[in-house]
Amino acid sequence: MASFCLDDVVKTPMLAFAPMLDEGDHSAAQHIAFIEATLELYSKTLDAITFVIGDNCSVNQRMAGLLNVPLVGCVSHRFNLAVQRMMEEHKNLLDRIHCVMLRARSVKNRSALRLLTPLAPQLRNDTRWSSTYAIVASFFEIKDHLAAITDLRVIFPAPVEIDAMHSLRAVLDVMQGFTLAFEREDLTLSEARVLMDALCDKFPSMSHHLSPRAAIVKHPYFETTVIKVIDGREIRVHGCMESVVGNELRQRLSSEAQVTMH
């Protein structure tokens, strides 16, 4: 997928939807070869790439290095990692919910639950934090029905645990709101920074992944400079007044010919 500006409108066309040139090779070099072959179809070269946006995985980092362009990490990916890290503090509560929901999915208990509600119990997976939100929301939707099933009473959370789960749910509701905000198509990097700063202020532990200088950010100076350009602020390069570097960056960000690869 490419991103570029045309007549002051951001365009994000999918340039290709095809397997790699060598399906057994998923190295950074092979990704670049695929991108180069794709760009040739549009009479473009690798020089058209201004920066790369993607997860901060080793392949993407290496690819950006070979292209000699900055890597802007996916904000949603960083947010997902930050929430997962924060949820480790609530592991016991989440494990209790998962245990009840897992047992509720047995043939006997699922049959009993169907007599009470058409809603089915959800389970967590470790890939996306959204599954944590889903299982907690599902638990509270069918909590009273689950408590009515004899086989589940022995493992059902105590009232004090239910209270703690209510507090956890409130936090997850906040996280879900930020998830939707980060998924906005018109979200700018500057607006994303404001959202991440708000999260860091409210939940300091999330700074590990969301702060401007977090270890996961591979090109913090570039991201900071882009935000300044978006906000119309003066660019200072390594403590100096705005220079050719700042002018070139503005030109590259505003040029219709520049392409950003996702």
C-alpha positions in Angstrom: 0.0 0.0 0.0 1.2 3.5 -0.8 0.4 6.9 0.8 0.8 10.2 -1.0 -0.8 13.6 -1.3 -2.6 14.7 -4.4 -4.3 18.1 -4.6 -4.1 18.3 -0.8 -5.9 15.0 -0.4 -4.3 11.9 1.1 -4.4 8.9 -1.2 -3.8 5.3 0.0 -4.1 3.0 -2.9 -3.2 -0.7 -2.7 -0.4 -1.1 -5.3 -0.3 -4.9 -5.2 -2.0 -7.9 -3.7 0.2 -10.8 -4.6 2.6 -13.4 -3.2 6.3 -12.6 -2.8 8.5 -13.2 -5.8 10.1 -16.0 -3.9 7.4 -17.3 -1.5 10.1 -19.1 0.6 12.1 -16.0 1.2 10.7 -13.3 3.4 13.9 -11.4 4.0 14.1 -7.6 3.9 16.0 -7.9 0.5 13.1 -9.9 -0.9 10.6 -7.4 0.3 12.5 -4.6 -1.4 12.7 -6.6 -4.6 8.9 -7.1 -4.5 8.4 -3.4 -3.9 10.7 -2.4 -6.7 9.0 -4.7 -9.1 5.6 -3.3 -8.1 6.7 0.3 -8.4 8.0 -0.4 -11.9 4.4 -1.1 -12.9 3.6 2.5 -12.0 6.8 4.0 -13.6 8.2 4.7 -10.2 11.5 3.7 -8.6 12.7 3.1 -5.0 13.8 6.7 -4.9 10.1 7.7 -4.7 9.9 6.2 -1.2 10.2 8.8 1.5 9.7 6.6 4.5 8.3 3.2 5.5 5.4 2.6 7.9 5.0 -0.7 9.6 5.4 -2.8 12.7 8.8 -2.4 14.4 9.8 -6.0 13.5 13.4 -6.8 12.5 12.5 -7.3 8.8 10.9 -3.8 8.5 13.8 -2.2 10.3 16.3 -3.9 8.0 14.2 -2.9 5.0 14.1 0.7 6.0 17.9 0.6 6.6 18.5 -0.9 3.1 16.3 1.8 1.5 18.0 4.4 3.6 14.7 5.9 4.7 13.2 6.3 8.2 10.8 3.7 9.6 7.7 5.1 11.3 6.3 2.4 13.6 2.7 1.5 13.5 1.0 3.4 16.3 -1.7 0.7 16.7 1.0 -1.9 17.0 2.7 0.1 19.8 -0.6 0.7 21.5 -1.4 -3.1 21.4 2.0 -3.9 23.0 1.5 -1.2 25.6 -2.0 -2.5 26.6 -0.8 -6.1 26.7 2.1 -5.1 29.0 -0.4 -3.2 31.3 -2.7 -6.2 31.3 0.0 -8.3 32.9 -0.8 -6.4 36.1 -4.3 -7.9 35.9 -3.3 -11.4 34.9 -5.0 -13.1 37.9 -8.3 -11.5 37.2 -8.1 -12.2 33.5 -7.1 -15.8 34.1 -10.2 -16.2 36.4 -12.5 -14.9 33.7 -10.8 -17.1 31.0 -11.2 -20.2 33.2 -14.9 -19.6 33.7 -15.5 -18.9 30.0 -13.4 -21.9 28.9 -15.4 -24.2 31.2 -18.6 -22.7 30.0 -17.8 -23.8 26.5 -18.0 -27.5 27.4 -20.8 -29.4 25.7 -22.8 -29.8 28.9 -22.4 -26.2 30.1 -22.9 -24.7 26.6 -26.2 -26.6 26.3 -27.3 -25.3 29.7 -26.2 -21.7 28.8 -28.3 -21.8 25.6 -31.4 -22.3 27.7 -30.6 -19.0 29.4 -29.2 -16.8 26.6 -28.3 -16.9 22.9 -24.9 -15.3 23.7 -21.8 -17.5 23.6 -18.8 -17.3 25.9 -15.7 -15.7 24.4 -12.1 -16.7 24.8 -8.8 -14.7 24.8 -5.9 -14.9 22.4 -2.4 -13.5 22.9 -2.1 -11.7 19.6 -4.4 -8.7 20.0 -5.4 -6.9 23.2 -8.9 -6.5 21.7 -9.6 -10.1 22.6 -9.1 -9.2 26.2 -11.7 -6.5 25.9 -14.0 -8.9 24.1 -13.8 -11.6 26.8 -14.3 -9.2 29.7 -17.3 -7.5 27.9 -18.7 -11.0 27.1 -18.3 -12.1 30.7 -20.3 -9.2 32.1 -23.0 -9.7 29.4 -23.7 -13.3 30.6 -22.3 -13.1 34.1 -25.7 -13.8 35.8 -26.4 -16.7 33.5 -23.0 -18.2 34.1 -23.5 -18.0 37.9 -26.8 -19.9 37.5 -25.0 -23.0 36.0 -24.2 -25.5 38.7 -20.9 -26.7 37.2 -19.5 -23.2 37.1 -20.3 -22.1 40.7 -17.3 -23.8 42.2 -14.9 -21.6 40.0 -17.0 -18.5 39.8 -15.2 -15.3 41.0 -16.0 -14.1 44.5 -17.8 -10.7 45.0 -14.6 -8.9 45.7 -13.1 -10.2 42.5 -16.2 -9.1 40.6 -15.7 -5.6 41.9 -12.1 -5.6 40.7 -13.2 -6.9 37.4 -15.7 -3.9 37.1 -12.7 -1.6 37.6 -10.7 -3.4 35.0 -13.6 -3.2 32.6 -13.7 0.6 33.0 -10.0 0.7 32.1 -10.7 -1.5 29.1 -13.5 0.7 28.0 -11.1 3.6 27.9 -8.6 1.5 25.9 -11.3 0.6 23.4 -12.0 4.3 22.9 -8.4 4.9 22.1 -8.3 1.9 19.8 -11.1 3.4 17.7 -9.3 6.8 17.7 -6.1 5.3 16.5 -7.9 3.5 13.6 -9.3 6.8 12.2 -8.3 7.1 8.5 -7.7 10.8 8.8 -5.6 10.6 12.0 -2.3 12.5 11.6 0.9 11.6 13.3 0.6 14.8 15.4 -2.9 13.8 16.6 -1.6 10.3 17.4 1.2 11.8 19.5 -1.4 13.8 21.5 -3.4 10.6 22.1 -0.2 8.7 23.2 0.8 11.6 25.5 -2.7 11.5 27.1 -2.3 7.7 27.6 1.1 8.1 29.2 -0.2 10.8 31.6 -3.1 8.6 32.7 -1.3 5.3 32.6 2.4 5.9 33.2 3.4 2.3 32.6 2.4 2.7 29.0 5.3 5.1 28.4 7.4 2.0 27.9 6.0 1.8 24.4 4.2 5.1 23.8 6.7 7.8 24.9 8.4 9.8 22.0 11.7 8.3 23.0 10.6 4.7 23.7 13.1 2.0 22.7 10.7 0.7 20.1 10.8 4.1 18.2 13.7 3.6 15.7 13.7 7.2 14.3 12.4 9.5 17.0 14.0 12.6 15.6 12.2 12.1 12.2 8.8 11.5 13.9 9.3 14.6 16.0 10.3 16.7 13.0 7.3 15.5 11.0 5.0 16.4 13.8 6.5 19.9 13.9 5.9 20.2 10.2 2.3 19.1 10.6 1.8 21.6 13.4 3.5 24.4 11.5 6.2 24.8 14.1 9.7 25.9 13.5 12.1 23.1 12.8 15.5 23.1 14.5 18.1 20.6 13.3 20.3 19.4 16.1 20.0 22.6 18.0 20.5 24.9 14.9 18.1 27.1 13.2 16.0 25.7 10.4 18.3 24.6 7.6 18.2 23.0 4.2 17.3 19.7 6.0 14.1 21.2 7.2 13.3 22.7 3.8 14.0 19.4 2.1 11.7 17.6 4.6 8.9 20.0 3.9 9.3 19.5 0.2 9.4 15.8 0.5 6.3 15.7 2.7 4.3 17.9 0.4 5.5 16.5 -2.9 2.9 14.7 -4.9 5.6 12.4 -6.4 6.7 11.0 -3.1 5.4 7.6 -2.0 5.2 6.1 1.5 5.2 2.3 1.7 3.1 0.3 4.2 
